[in-house]
Each structure stands twice: as structure tokens, then as C-alpha cells.
Amino acid sequence: MESQFDPSQLNIPDVDPVYVRIAGAQIPVGTDVVNNKIEILKAIDWAKENEVKHLLTPEGALSGYFAGWEYDYELVEDSLKEIEEHVKKTGINLSLGTNFKEKERVGEVFRNEIRHYNSNGQIMGATYKTYGLPMFESCLPRDPDEDIVVVGMDRPDDLRTNIPSIVGMLCNDMWGYMEGRATSPLTTKIKNLGGIDVIFHATNGRKFDKRDLQQPIFDAWHEGFFRMTAGNTLIPILTVDSCTPWDWHPNSKIEIDECPTSSQSGLINYLGWQTDVPRHGRQYFYHDLDVSLPADQKFYKYCQNLQKEGKYFPKIY
């Protein structure tokens, strides 16, 4: 039987906003690990100057996305240590996209991941890519039946602070699937967790030449997924892409603003994009996210206000 959703029946408290500044760094990512490291350090410095609490980088921001990073693994490790020290020095929480070697129960495993660091440079958790492309990345995908990593959930529900609860997703995890596996979408699982303030989506998608007619097709595809995911889960999405092709090198003839990003970088929620980030070149951006209430309760409060104004149309279940 169909029933109408009535937001007036929900007891949602009136609270003052609590803002946390979250940010993304749309930066060049290529096959030169040292250059990638320099870009990340610059982004951290920008975050410090702009009073950012938590910074997100693109997928593979340190190692690069392409296979081959594993042959420079010692350089990746050394560069990561330098980044960790810089995080500790600046006091910025960092969610860093990189390919990395993890020691797991079955041995050492290559993962495409987001490493979540607190302001002391300590790792709080790592998000592994679920719908990966091993031939491109040289990484083993995460089992979609494993638990989803949530960062910043160590607080009671009635004590909202300026440390948001974060779930990470990597590129295809937003719109991908695993052929032959009967499993619900990751976005559905994230929605069912409850209490999540924001999804951090680190991506590094295929870059098309600006004259390529395929670009509008992929733009519409990505835009639709972002909007439907933000509307369905009621969780804001902070997404950031790199601004260079996978095989880019600082010495190549391709400028960092030559190709549009594979998808829009920025912050999107159920009302649409809350930022306006250019699709070309190095771009730093931030958004002041209200974490005074869980994301779903903020939406229901929004519905209650519309109801009072006579602008609300009931949702049918």
C-alpha cells in the first residue's frame, strides 16, 4: 500500500549550525611521483592558509593511477612519509588517494585506496577501491561484501562536533558494479549505515580531448549519478578529479589545463551543486559543511520548512 511521507510528524530539534570547512584539490596527477608529492604538499599549504579542516585529493594523487607505480614503490613510501610529516606540521586532516602496498592476512596486497589522516599525521583508516581495474592499476579490488570503512564516527549521536563522519569512495565505486556479483550498490549500503555527514569521492577518470564528442555523454552520465546519489542517500558528496591524463608527465607537451576533468569536482547535495569549480587546470576549493544534524535529519528539516511555506509535495513510498 502506498503511503505519503509527512515530515511534520518527525521530531527534529532546532539547533544552531556547526560548520566544518572541507576542501578538494583538483591537481595534476601523473607518472612522476616526486611531482605528484610536490602538488600534494602545495595543496596542504593552501588548505592551511584557508583554514580548511579536512582536505581530499584525487584518486592516485601520490602514486599516479597507471600501473608501473609498483616499480617505484620505495619512492612512493618515502614521499608518503614526507606528506605525513607535513600533515602533522600543518594540522590538516587529509584524505589522500594513492596506490599502496598493504600488509593483510593473506600477505602483502596492492590496493588503490584513500588514506585518511588526522591532524597529527596518524592514519585513521583506509578506503579500498571496490570496483577497480587491476590491469590499469596493478591493485586488487576490495570484496564488496566486506564492511565499509567509516572515519570520524567515534562520538555519540547527540554530540555533533566539527569532526565529520566520512565514507570514502573511489571513482567507479560511485557508478560501477562487479559483473557476476549479486550485491547491492555501495551507495545503498552507505545510505543504510546512517549518521554519515559526507561522502568523499576521489576519482581519476579518463580524460578526453576537448574536441572529442564523447565528452558530453560521459558528463551527463556522471552528473546523473552524482545528483541521484546525493538525492537518494541524502548525504552530501565532496568529489575531486585530477586535471591531467593518466600518462601525464611534467615534461610532456600536454598542459595541465588542456583537457577537461572526467567529471565535475565540487560539493553536491540534494539541492544540487554548492560549488562552481572550473573543469580545467589546478583548482583548490572548499565548502563550509553544516554538521549540526545528521545529513538525513537536515533534509527532513528542510522539508518541514517547505511544508510551513506551502511549497512541499509529499513523497510517495
Salt bridges, closest charged atoms under 4 A:
ASP14 OD1 - LYS301 NZ 2.56
ASP32 OD2 - HIS249 NE2 3.45
GLU39 OE2 - ARG282 NH2 2.76
ASP45 OD1 - HIS86 NE2 2.60
GLU59 OE2 - LYS129 NZ 2.81
GLU82 OE1 - LYS37 NZ 2.99
GLU102 OE2 - ARG115 NH1 3.00
GLU104 OE2 - ARG111 NE 2.81
GLU108 OE1 - LYS101 NZ 3.75
GLU113 OE2 - ARG115 NH1 2.94
GLU137 OE2 - LYS129 NZ 2.74
ASP143 OD1 - ARG181 NH2 3.62
ASP145 OD2 - ARG181 NH2 2.61
ASP197 OD2 - ARG155 NH2 2.89
ASP197 OD1 - ARG160 NH2 2.34
ASP209 OD1 - ARG211 NE 2.78
ASP219 OD1 - ARG279 NH2 2.90
GLU223 OE2 - ARG227 NE 2.87
ASP241 OD1 - LYS207 NZ 3.51
ASP288 OD1 - ARG21 NE 2.70
GLU309 OE1 - LYS311 NZ 3.44
